[in-house]
Amino acid sequence: MATGPDPSVVQLTITHDDVVRRKSGVCRLTARVRATRNGLPLGTAHIGYTAYPPALYDRLRGARADARAAFARALPPGPAVDPALVGRTDARDVTLAPDSCAGPDTGAGPGGTPRRWTLRSDTSHRVLFDHPHDHVPGMVLLEAVIQAAHADAAPRPAVPVELDTVFHRYVEFDLPCAIVTDDPVTDDPGTDGPGRRPRRISGVQDGQTAFTTLITSIVPDRAPLPHARRTGTVAG
Protein backbone atom coordinates (compact mmCIF):
# COMPACT_ATOMS: atom_id res chain seq x y z
CA MET A 1 0.00 0.00 0.00
CA ALA A 2 3.00 2.32 0.32
CA THR A 3 3.24 4.96 -2.38
CA GLY A 4 6.31 6.31 -4.12
CA PRO A 5 7.11 9.61 -5.85
CA ASP A 6 5.78 8.49 -9.24
CA PRO A 7 2.08 8.48 -10.22
CA SER A 8 0.27 5.19 -9.75
CA VAL A 9 -2.70 3.75 -11.58
CA VAL A 10 -5.27 2.06 -9.34
CA GLN A 11 -7.76 -0.15 -11.19
CA LEU A 12 -10.99 -1.57 -9.76
CA THR A 13 -12.50 -4.65 -11.39
CA ILE A 14 -16.13 -5.04 -10.31
CA THR A 15 -18.18 -8.17 -10.92
CA HIS A 16 -21.86 -8.42 -10.01
CA ASP A 17 -23.41 -11.78 -9.29
CA ASP A 18 -26.47 -13.02 -7.39
CA VAL A 19 -28.59 -10.29 -8.99
CA VAL A 20 -32.25 -10.52 -7.91
CA ARG A 21 -34.78 -8.14 -9.52
CA ARG A 22 -38.24 -7.51 -8.08
CA LYS A 23 -41.34 -6.33 -9.90
CA SER A 24 -41.27 -3.17 -7.78
CA GLY A 25 -37.94 -2.25 -9.38
CA VAL A 26 -35.91 -3.13 -6.29
CA CYS A 27 -32.69 -4.92 -7.18
CA ARG A 28 -30.57 -6.92 -4.75
CA LEU A 29 -26.97 -7.35 -5.81
CA THR A 30 -23.66 -8.78 -4.71
CA ALA A 31 -20.53 -7.01 -5.93
CA ARG A 32 -17.03 -8.42 -5.86
CA VAL A 33 -14.31 -5.80 -6.20
CA ARG A 34 -10.63 -6.40 -6.88
CA ALA A 35 -8.20 -3.49 -6.58
CA THR A 36 -4.78 -3.47 -8.25
CA ARG A 37 -2.09 -0.82 -8.57
CA ASN A 38 0.18 -1.02 -11.58
CA GLY A 39 -0.91 -4.64 -11.90
CA LEU A 40 -0.15 -5.61 -8.28
CA PRO A 41 -3.05 -6.74 -6.05
CA LEU A 42 -4.02 -4.32 -3.27
CA GLY A 43 -7.17 -5.85 -1.84
CA THR A 44 -10.63 -7.26 -2.42
CA ALA A 45 -14.16 -6.44 -1.29
CA HIS A 46 -17.42 -8.38 -1.17
CA ILE A 47 -20.49 -6.14 -0.92
CA GLY A 48 -24.16 -7.06 -0.66
CA TYR A 49 -26.60 -4.19 -1.17
CA THR A 50 -30.03 -3.15 -2.47
CA ALA A 51 -30.79 -0.58 -5.17
CA TYR A 52 -34.14 1.22 -5.13
CA PRO A 53 -36.00 3.10 -7.89
CA PRO A 54 -35.97 6.87 -7.16
CA ALA A 55 -39.67 7.07 -6.28
CA LEU A 56 -39.46 4.14 -3.87
CA TYR A 57 -36.27 5.46 -2.30
CA ASP A 58 -37.90 8.87 -1.74
CA ARG A 59 -40.77 7.17 0.09
CA LEU A 60 -38.31 5.14 2.14
CA ARG A 61 -36.38 8.25 3.22
CA GLY A 62 -39.42 10.48 3.65
CA ALA A 63 -38.56 14.01 4.77
CA ARG A 64 -34.84 13.16 4.64
CA ALA A 65 -34.79 12.26 0.94
CA ASP A 66 -33.53 15.68 -0.22
CA ALA A 67 -29.73 15.45 -0.21
CA ARG A 68 -29.10 19.21 -0.35
CA ALA A 69 -31.53 19.82 2.52
CA ALA A 70 -29.82 17.06 4.54
CA PHE A 71 -26.45 18.72 3.95
CA ALA A 72 -27.89 22.03 5.15
CA ARG A 73 -29.11 20.36 8.39
CA ALA A 74 -25.76 18.71 9.14
CA LEU A 75 -24.40 19.33 12.63
CA PRO A 76 -21.21 21.41 12.60
CA PRO A 77 -18.15 19.13 12.85
CA GLY A 78 -16.73 18.95 16.34
CA PRO A 79 -13.08 19.59 17.15
CA ALA A 80 -10.82 16.97 15.59
CA VAL A 81 -8.86 14.68 17.87
CA ASP A 82 -5.09 14.74 17.45
CA PRO A 83 -4.44 13.55 13.87
CA ALA A 84 -1.43 11.51 15.00
CA LEU A 85 -3.69 9.51 17.33
CA VAL A 86 -5.77 8.26 14.40
CA GLY A 87 -3.01 7.73 11.83
CA ARG A 88 -3.50 11.01 9.96
CA THR A 89 -1.38 14.11 9.43
CA ASP A 90 -4.04 16.76 8.75
CA ALA A 91 -6.89 17.65 11.11
CA ARG A 92 -9.14 18.20 8.09
CA ASP A 93 -9.01 14.44 7.39
CA VAL A 94 -9.99 13.42 10.93
CA THR A 95 -13.47 11.90 11.31
CA LEU A 96 -13.47 11.59 15.12
CA ALA A 97 -14.21 14.28 17.70
CA PRO A 98 -14.10 13.95 21.49
CA ASP A 99 -17.18 12.16 22.81
CA SER A 100 -20.29 14.29 23.21
CA CYS A 101 -22.63 11.31 23.71
CA ALA A 102 -21.17 10.22 27.02
CA GLY A 103 -23.26 7.82 29.07
CA PRO A 104 -22.78 5.66 32.15
CA ASP A 105 -20.97 3.00 30.08
CA THR A 106 -18.31 5.44 28.86
CA GLY A 107 -14.88 4.17 29.74
CA ALA A 108 -11.31 4.10 28.63
CA GLY A 109 -9.12 1.33 27.37
CA PRO A 110 -5.59 0.44 28.41
CA GLY A 111 -3.46 3.54 28.90
CA GLY A 112 -6.52 5.77 29.18
CA THR A 113 -7.40 5.57 25.48
CA PRO A 114 -11.04 6.64 24.98
CA ARG A 115 -13.46 3.99 23.79
CA ARG A 116 -16.05 6.45 22.52
CA TRP A 117 -15.87 9.35 20.12
CA THR A 118 -18.36 11.45 18.20
CA LEU A 119 -18.49 11.04 14.43
CA ARG A 120 -17.10 14.18 12.80
CA SER A 121 -18.82 14.85 9.45
CA ASP A 122 -17.20 17.79 7.66
CA THR A 123 -19.42 18.11 4.59
CA SER A 124 -16.95 20.59 3.04
CA HIS A 125 -14.36 17.80 2.67
CA ARG A 126 -14.03 17.32 -1.08
CA VAL A 127 -13.03 13.66 -0.92
CA LEU A 128 -15.27 12.25 1.82
CA PHE A 129 -18.23 14.30 0.58
CA ASP A 130 -17.68 14.80 -3.14
CA HIS A 131 -21.40 15.49 -3.71
CA PRO A 132 -24.47 16.05 -1.50
CA HIS A 133 -25.85 12.98 0.29
CA ASP A 134 -29.08 12.46 2.18
CA HIS A 135 -27.22 10.47 4.87
CA VAL A 136 -23.63 9.95 6.00
CA PRO A 137 -21.96 7.74 3.36
CA GLY A 138 -20.68 4.32 4.35
CA MET A 139 -17.21 5.37 3.16
CA VAL A 140 -17.12 8.03 5.90
CA LEU A 141 -18.30 5.55 8.53
CA LEU A 142 -15.59 3.05 7.57
CA GLU A 143 -12.99 5.82 7.71
CA ALA A 144 -14.15 6.58 11.26
CA VAL A 145 -13.83 2.89 12.15
CA ILE A 146 -10.29 2.77 10.79
CA GLN A 147 -9.33 5.88 12.72
CA ALA A 148 -10.84 4.43 15.91
CA ALA A 149 -8.74 1.28 15.40
CA HIS A 150 -5.62 3.47 15.16
CA ALA A 151 -6.57 5.23 18.39
CA ASP A 152 -7.30 1.92 20.11
CA ALA A 153 -3.80 0.64 19.29
CA ALA A 154 -1.97 3.87 20.16
CA PRO A 155 0.84 4.50 20.84
CA ARG A 156 1.74 1.45 18.76
CA PRO A 157 1.25 1.78 14.99
CA ALA A 158 -1.61 -0.14 13.39
CA VAL A 159 -2.28 -1.28 9.84
CA PRO A 160 -5.96 -2.16 9.31
CA VAL A 161 -6.14 -5.12 6.92
CA GLU A 162 -9.69 -6.49 7.14
CA LEU A 163 -13.17 -5.08 7.78
CA ASP A 164 -16.46 -6.98 8.07
CA THR A 165 -19.35 -4.52 8.33
CA VAL A 166 -23.12 -4.75 8.62
CA PHE A 167 -25.14 -1.55 8.13
CA HIS A 168 -28.43 -1.68 10.05
CA ARG A 169 -29.72 1.88 9.68
CA TYR A 170 -28.91 5.12 7.88
CA VAL A 171 -26.70 7.53 9.84
CA GLU A 172 -28.30 10.98 9.70
CA PHE A 173 -26.49 14.31 9.49
CA ASP A 174 -28.63 16.17 12.04
CA LEU A 175 -28.11 13.80 14.99
CA PRO A 176 -24.86 13.00 16.85
CA CYS A 177 -23.45 9.54 16.23
CA ALA A 178 -21.14 7.83 18.72
CA ILE A 179 -18.28 5.62 17.49
CA VAL A 180 -17.80 2.96 20.16
CA THR A 181 -14.95 0.47 20.53
CA ASP A 182 -15.90 -2.72 22.35
CA ASP A 183 -13.70 -4.91 24.48
CA PRO A 184 -11.11 -7.04 22.64
CA VAL A 185 -12.68 -9.76 20.54
CA THR A 186 -11.98 -13.19 22.03
CA ASP A 187 -14.76 -15.32 20.54
CA ASP A 188 -13.07 -15.78 17.15
CA PRO A 189 -9.59 -17.24 17.68
CA GLY A 190 -9.09 -17.53 13.93
CA THR A 191 -8.71 -13.76 13.65
CA ASP A 192 -6.42 -13.29 16.63
CA GLY A 193 -3.10 -14.62 15.33
CA PRO A 194 0.31 -13.17 16.17
CA GLY A 195 0.29 -9.43 15.60
CA ARG A 196 -3.39 -9.40 14.59
CA ARG A 197 -5.69 -7.22 16.68
CA PRO A 198 -9.44 -7.70 16.12
CA ARG A 199 -11.84 -5.10 17.49
CA ARG A 200 -15.58 -4.65 17.17
CA ILE A 201 -16.48 -1.00 16.55
CA SER A 202 -20.05 0.27 16.27
CA GLY A 203 -21.89 3.44 15.37
CA VAL A 204 -24.73 4.34 17.74
CA GLN A 205 -27.23 7.08 16.90
CA ASP A 206 -30.40 8.04 18.75
CA GLY A 207 -29.95 5.06 21.06
CA GLN A 208 -29.83 2.49 18.24
CA THR A 209 -26.94 0.64 16.61
CA ALA A 210 -26.58 1.94 13.07
CA PHE A 211 -23.68 -0.27 11.98
CA THR A 212 -21.17 -2.73 13.38
CA THR A 213 -17.70 -3.51 12.07
CA LEU A 214 -15.24 -6.22 13.01
CA ILE A 215 -11.91 -4.68 12.06
CA THR A 216 -8.60 -6.52 12.19
CA SER A 217 -5.33 -4.62 12.30
CA ILE A 218 -1.71 -5.67 12.29
CA VAL A 219 -0.18 -4.24 15.47
CA PRO A 220 3.42 -5.10 16.35
CA ASP A 221 3.95 -6.52 19.81
CA ARG A 222 5.79 -4.36 22.27
CA ALA A 223 9.51 -5.03 22.07
CA PRO A 224 10.72 -6.91 25.17
CA LEU A 225 12.92 -4.94 27.53
CA PRO A 226 16.58 -5.98 27.81
CA HIS A 227 17.18 -8.33 30.71
CA ALA A 228 19.20 -5.71 32.60
CA ARG A 229 16.29 -3.25 32.48
CA ARG A 230 13.77 -5.91 33.46
CA THR A 231 15.70 -6.77 36.61
CA GLY A 232 16.73 -3.21 37.42
CA THR A 233 20.46 -3.89 37.14
CA VAL A 234 23.01 -1.82 35.25
CA ALA A 235 25.28 -3.46 32.73
CA GLY A 236 28.98 -2.95 33.40
Residue pairs with C-beta under 8 A, 6 or more apart in sequence:
1 42
8 37
8 38
9 37
9 38
10 35
10 36
10 37
10 42
11 35
11 36
11 37
12 33
12 34
12 35
13 33
13 34
13 36
14 31
14 32
14 33
15 31
15 32
15 33
16 29
16 30
16 31
16 32
17 30
17 32
18 28
18 29
18 30
18 48
19 27
19 28
19 29
19 30
20 27
20 28
20 29
21 27
22 28
24 53
24 56
25 52
25 53
25 56
26 50
26 51
26 52
26 53
26 56
27 50
27 51
28 48
28 49
28 50
28 51
29 48
29 49
29 50
29 51
30 46
30 47
30 48
31 45
31 46
31 47
31 48
31 49
32 44
32 45
32 46
32 47
33 44
33 45
33 46
33 47
34 41
34 44
35 41
35 42
35 43
35 44
35 45
36 42
52 60
57 65
58 65
61 134
61 135
61 170
64 70
64 134
64 135
64 170
64 172
65 134
66 134
67 131
67 132
67 133
67 134
68 132
70 132
70 133
70 134
70 135
70 172
70 173
70 174
71 123
71 129
71 132
71 133
71 173
73 173
73 174
74 121
74 123
74 173
74 174
75 121
75 173
75 174
75 175
75 176
77 97
77 120
77 121
77 122
78 97
78 98
78 100
78 118
78 120
79 97
79 98
80 91
80 92
80 94
80 96
80 97
80 120
81 94
81 96
81 97
81 98
81 117
81 151
83 89
83 90
83 91
83 93
83 94
85 150
85 151
85 154
86 94
86 95
86 96
86 147
86 148
86 150
86 151
87 146
87 147
87 150
87 157
87 158
88 94
88 147
92 122
92 125
93 125
94 120
94 147
95 119
95 120
95 121
95 128
95 140
95 143
95 144
95 147
96 117
96 118
96 119
96 120
96 144
96 147
96 148
96 151
96 179
97 117
97 118
97 119
97 120
98 114
98 117
98 118
99 106
99 114
99 116
99 117
99 118
99 178
100 118
100 176
101 116
101 118
101 176
101 177
101 178
101 204
102 116
106 115
106 116
107 115
108 114
108 115
109 115
109 152
109 181
111 154
111 155
113 151
113 152
113 154
114 151
115 152
115 180
115 181
115 182
116 178
116 179
116 180
116 181
117 144
117 148
117 151
117 178
117 179
118 176
118 177
118 178
118 179
119 136
119 140
119 141
119 144
119 171
119 176
119 177
119 178
119 179
119 203
120 144
121 129
121 136
121 140
121 173
122 128
122 129
123 129
123 173
128 137
128 139
128 140
128 143
129 137
129 140
135 170
135 171
135 172
135 173
136 170
136 171
136 172
136 173
136 177
138 165
138 167
138 211
141 165
141 167
141 171
141 203
141 210
141 211
142 163
142 165
142 213
144 179
144 203
145 163
145 165
145 179
145 201
145 213
145 215
146 160
146 163
146 215
148 179
148 181
148 199
148 201
149 158
149 160
149 181
149 197
149 199
149 201
149 215
149 217
150 158
150 160
150 217
151 181
152 158
152 181
152 197
152 199
153 197
153 217
153 219
156 219
156 220
156 222
157 219
157 220
158 197
158 217
158 218
158 219
159 217
159 218
159 219
160 215
160 216
160 217
161 216
161 217
161 218
162 191
162 215
162 216
163 213
163 214
163 215
163 216
164 213
164 214
164 215
165 211
165 212
165 213
165 214
166 211
166 212
166 213
167 210
167 211
168 208
168 209
168 210
168 211
168 212
169 205
169 208
169 209
169 210
169 211
170 210
171 177
171 203
171 205
171 210
171 211
172 205
175 205
175 206
176 205
177 203
177 204
177 205
177 210
178 203
178 204
178 205
179 201
179 202
179 203
180 201
180 202
180 203
180 204
181 199
181 200
181 201
182 199
182 200
182 201
182 202
184 197
184 198
184 199
185 191
185 192
185 198
185 199
185 200
185 214
186 192
188 198
188 214
191 198
191 214
191 216
192 198
194 221
195 218
195 219
195 220
195 221
196 216
196 217
196 218
196 219
197 216
197 217
197 218
197 219
198 214
198 215
198 216
199 214
199 215
199 216
199 217
200 212
200 213
200 214
200 215
201 212
201 213
201 215
202 209
202 210
202 211
202 212
202 213
203 209
203 210
203 211
203 212
204 210
224 230
228 234
228 235
